[in-house]
Amino acid sequence: MREILKVTRQKKKSPAVAQALDEYLKNRRRQAFLNKVLSGQTDYAATNDEVESFARIEP
């Protein structure tokens, strides 16, 4: 819990947990999308360089 409070820079537990969960879920959705693009399961029209730049987003 202390780490979550430190990373989110929130002072209260509830907003810290909500922010951490929101960021976690966004990252999961982003990663799922990238996995589909990289495996060719979508017709997303991005160049390889564009897709690789998306993968550099911080976890």
Wavefront OBJ file of the C-alpha trace (Angstrom):
o trace
v 0.000 0.000 0.000
v 2.841 2.373 0.799
v 4.307 1.850 -2.644
v 0.963 2.608 -4.302
v 0.647 5.825 -2.315
v 4.214 6.782 -3.226
v 3.905 6.003 -6.944
v 0.508 7.660 -7.397
v 1.435 10.616 -5.160
v -1.997 10.404 -3.576
v -2.470 11.047 0.130
v -5.558 8.892 0.637
v -5.769 5.150 0.059
v -8.978 5.059 -1.960
v -7.905 7.562 -4.657
v -4.474 5.920 -4.800
v -5.940 2.471 -5.376
v -8.427 3.820 -7.926
v -5.644 5.564 -9.855
v -3.360 2.520 -9.724
v -6.150 0.234 -10.925
v -7.097 2.627 -13.723
v -3.479 2.812 -14.924
v -3.119 -0.969 -14.694
v -6.259 -1.571 -16.766
v -5.242 0.993 -19.384
v -1.872 -0.716 -19.686
v -3.528 -4.143 -20.054
v -5.818 -2.858 -22.828
v -2.886 -1.157 -24.558
v -0.801 -4.325 -24.365
v -3.662 -6.484 -25.660
v -4.070 -4.158 -28.634
v -0.352 -4.191 -29.367
v -0.284 -7.984 -29.176
v -3.081 -8.164 -31.756
v -1.312 -5.708 -34.051
v 2.042 -7.453 -33.753
v 0.517 -10.892 -34.357
v -1.395 -9.688 -37.423
v -4.851 -10.265 -35.911
v -6.020 -6.816 -36.928
v -5.934 -4.742 -40.077
v -4.547 -1.727 -38.249
v -2.650 0.260 -40.860
v 0.430 1.308 -38.918
v 4.007 0.984 -40.027
v 6.382 -1.198 -38.072
v 8.144 1.907 -36.704
v 4.828 3.317 -35.466
v 3.908 0.060 -33.741
v 7.318 -0.163 -32.090
v 6.985 3.413 -30.818
v 3.694 2.429 -29.151
v 5.468 -0.398 -27.330
v 7.808 2.105 -25.682
v 5.017 3.427 -23.466
v 5.966 3.115 -19.803
v 4.410 0.222 -17.909
l 1 2 3 4 5 6 7 8 9 10 11 12 13 14 15 16 17 18 19 20 21 22 23 24 25 26 27 28 29 30 31 32 33 34 35 36 37 38 39 40 41 42 43 44 45 46 47 48 49 50 51 52 53 54 55 56 57 58 59
